[in-house]
Amino acid sequence: MPDPDTPIELRQLDRAAAEALVPQLCALLQDAVASGGSLGFWRPLGDDRALAYWRTTIAEVDAGERLLLVALHAGEALGSVQLGLSPKQNAPHRAEVQKLMVFRAARRQGLGQLLMRAVERLASDAGRTLLILDTNTGSDAERLYSALGYQRVGVIPRYSVEADGEERATTLFYKSLGAERD
C-alpha cells in the first residue's frame, strides 16, 4: 500500500525505461492475471511467458506502435496501462486502451482512474480522438470504464476461454475525446 505522503509518479516509458522495469512489469502482469484480469493469459502466468510478453511490448513501444504508461511510487511500479496506436490509413484518429493493471495491494485507491485519465491525455496529445477497449463482462474494470464516461457498445458472448474451459463474455466500450462527435 503506497505511503500517502509520497506522490504517485505517472511516467510514459521509452524502451530503456521499460527495460529497466521489466522485473516489476512481469510481477505486475502476473499479479493481475492471478487475480482474474482480462489480459489474454491463463493462470498461473509463468515467468517465461510474462517476460516474452514484455519483450514484445517493449519492441512495439520502441517502434512507436504502442505507448506505455506506468504509475510509480518511490520507484516501484504499482500499475500500468497501454495505448495501441492504430496503423491503419483510415484510422489515424483511433487508439485502443489495453492492459490496465494495478497490483492487488494498491487497488481501490484511485490508481486505475488516474492511469485512465493520463492515457486519455496521451491519446489526445498523439492526435487520437476515439478510444476503444474491451474487458470481462461484469468485472470491476467494466464499472470503472462506465464511471469514466466510456460508452458501452455491447457484449460479445464466449469471447475468451479460460484454462478450465470456461467461456467468458467481453464488453466493448468507446470514448470520444475532445469535442463531442457522437
C-alpha positions as CSV (number, residue, x, y, z in Angstrom):
1,M,0.0,0.0,0.0
2,P,1.5,3.3,-1.0
3,D,2.6,5.9,1.6
4,P,0.1,8.8,1.2
5,D,3.0,11.3,1.8
6,T,4.9,10.0,-1.2
7,P,3.3,11.1,-4.5
8,I,2.5,8.8,-7.4
9,E,4.5,9.5,-10.5
10,L,3.0,8.8,-13.9
11,R,5.6,8.1,-16.5
12,Q,5.4,7.3,-20.1
13,L,8.2,4.7,-20.7
14,D,10.5,4.5,-23.7
15,R,12.5,1.4,-24.5
16,A,15.3,2.0,-22.0
17,A,13.0,2.9,-19.1
18,A,10.7,-0.1,-19.8
19,E,13.7,-2.5,-19.9
20,A,14.9,-1.2,-16.5
21,L,11.4,-2.0,-15.1
22,V,11.0,-5.5,-16.7
23,P,11.1,-7.4,-13.5
24,Q,8.5,-5.2,-11.9
25,L,6.3,-5.2,-15.0
26,C,6.4,-9.0,-15.1
27,A,5.4,-9.1,-11.5
28,L,2.6,-6.7,-12.2
29,L,1.3,-8.7,-15.1
30,Q,1.5,-12.0,-13.1
31,D,-0.4,-10.4,-10.2
32,A,-3.1,-9.0,-12.5
33,V,-3.6,-12.4,-14.2
34,A,-3.6,-14.2,-10.8
35,S,-6.4,-12.0,-9.7
36,G,-8.5,-12.8,-12.8
37,G,-7.6,-9.8,-15.0
38,S,-8.8,-10.0,-18.6
39,L,-5.4,-9.8,-20.1
40,G,-5.2,-12.7,-22.6
41,F,-3.3,-15.1,-20.3
42,W,-4.2,-18.1,-18.3
43,R,-3.5,-18.6,-14.6
44,P,-0.8,-19.2,-13.4
45,L,1.3,-17.0,-15.7
46,G,4.8,-18.3,-15.8
47,D,7.9,-16.2,-15.8
48,D,9.0,-17.0,-19.3
49,R,5.6,-16.1,-20.8
50,A,5.4,-12.9,-18.8
51,L,9.0,-11.9,-19.9
52,A,8.2,-12.8,-23.6
53,Y,5.1,-10.6,-23.4
54,W,7.0,-7.6,-22.1
55,R,9.8,-8.0,-24.6
56,T,7.3,-7.9,-27.5
57,T,5.5,-4.9,-25.9
58,I,8.8,-3.0,-25.4
59,A,9.7,-3.6,-29.1
60,E,6.3,-2.1,-30.0
61,V,7.0,0.9,-27.8
62,D,10.3,1.3,-29.5
63,A,8.7,1.1,-32.9
64,G,6.2,3.9,-32.0
65,E,3.2,1.5,-32.3
66,R,2.3,1.5,-28.6
67,L,2.5,3.9,-25.7
68,L,3.3,2.5,-22.2
69,L,2.3,4.5,-19.1
70,V,3.3,3.3,-15.6
71,A,2.3,4.6,-12.1
72,L,5.4,4.6,-9.8
73,H,5.5,5.1,-6.1
74,A,9.0,5.6,-4.7
75,G,10.4,4.0,-7.8
76,E,8.2,0.9,-7.6
77,A,5.6,0.2,-10.4
78,L,2.1,-0.1,-8.9
79,G,0.2,-0.1,-12.2
80,S,0.3,0.4,-15.9
81,V,-1.8,0.9,-19.0
82,Q,-1.1,0.9,-22.7
83,L,-2.3,2.6,-25.8
84,G,-2.2,0.7,-29.1
85,L,-2.0,3.2,-31.9
86,S,-3.9,2.1,-35.0
87,P,-1.5,2.0,-38.0
88,K,-4.4,1.9,-40.5
89,Q,-4.6,4.6,-43.1
90,N,-8.3,5.2,-42.3
91,A,-7.8,5.3,-38.5
92,P,-5.2,7.9,-37.6
93,H,-7.7,9.2,-35.0
94,R,-8.2,5.9,-33.2
95,A,-6.4,4.0,-30.5
96,E,-7.1,1.1,-28.2
97,V,-6.7,1.2,-24.5
98,Q,-5.1,-2.1,-23.4
99,K,-3.9,-3.9,-20.3
100,L,-4.9,-1.6,-17.5
101,M,-3.3,-3.3,-14.5
102,V,-2.9,-2.3,-10.8
103,F,-1.3,-4.5,-8.2
104,R,-3.9,-6.0,-5.9
105,A,-2.3,-4.4,-2.8
106,A,-2.7,-0.9,-4.5
107,R,-6.3,-1.2,-5.7
108,R,-9.3,0.8,-4.6
109,Q,-7.1,3.9,-4.2
110,G,-7.9,5.6,-7.5
111,L,-4.8,4.4,-9.4
112,G,-6.9,2.8,-12.2
113,Q,-8.8,6.1,-12.7
114,L,-5.5,8.1,-12.5
115,L,-3.9,5.8,-15.2
116,M,-7.0,6.1,-17.4
117,R,-7.2,9.9,-17.3
118,A,-3.4,10.0,-18.0
119,V,-3.7,7.6,-21.0
120,E,-6.6,9.7,-22.4
121,R,-4.3,12.8,-22.2
122,L,-1.5,10.8,-24.0
123,A,-4.0,9.8,-26.7
124,S,-5.2,13.3,-27.2
125,D,-1.6,14.6,-27.4
126,A,-1.0,11.9,-30.1
127,G,-3.9,13.2,-32.1
128,R,-6.2,10.3,-31.2
129,T,-9.8,11.3,-30.6
130,L,-11.5,8.0,-30.4
131,L,-10.6,5.3,-27.8
132,I,-11.8,1.8,-27.8
133,L,-11.4,-1.0,-25.2
134,D,-12.8,-4.3,-24.0
135,T,-13.0,-6.0,-20.7
136,N,-14.6,-9.0,-19.0
137,T,-18.3,-8.5,-18.7
138,G,-19.3,-7.9,-15.0
139,S,-15.7,-7.1,-13.9
140,D,-14.7,-4.2,-11.7
141,A,-13.0,-2.7,-14.8
142,E,-16.3,-2.6,-16.6
143,R,-17.7,-0.4,-13.8
144,L,-14.6,1.8,-13.9
145,Y,-14.9,2.4,-17.6
146,S,-18.5,3.3,-17.4
147,A,-17.8,5.7,-14.5
148,L,-15.2,7.4,-16.6
149,G,-17.6,8.1,-19.4
150,Y,-16.9,5.2,-21.7
151,Q,-19.9,4.2,-23.7
152,R,-20.9,0.5,-23.7
153,V,-21.2,-0.8,-27.3
154,G,-22.3,-4.3,-26.5
155,V,-21.3,-7.7,-25.3
156,I,-19.7,-10.5,-27.2
157,P,-20.5,-13.9,-25.7
158,R,-17.9,-16.6,-25.5
159,Y,-15.1,-14.1,-26.3
160,S,-12.4,-15.8,-24.3
161,V,-11.7,-19.2,-22.9
162,E,-10.1,-19.9,-19.5
163,A,-7.7,-22.7,-18.8
164,D,-10.5,-24.8,-17.3
165,G,-12.6,-24.3,-20.4
166,E,-15.0,-21.7,-19.0
167,E,-16.0,-19.2,-21.7
168,R,-16.3,-15.5,-20.8
169,A,-18.1,-12.7,-22.4
170,T,-16.4,-9.3,-23.1
171,T,-17.9,-5.9,-23.1
172,L,-16.8,-3.4,-25.7
173,F,-16.6,0.4,-25.0
174,Y,-15.6,3.6,-26.7
175,K,-15.0,7.2,-25.8
176,S,-14.7,10.2,-27.9
177,L,-12.1,12.7,-26.7
178,G,-12.3,16.4,-27.2
179,A,-15.3,17.9,-28.9
180,E,-18.3,15.6,-28.7
181,R,-18.8,13.9,-32.1
182,D,-21.4,11.3,-31.1
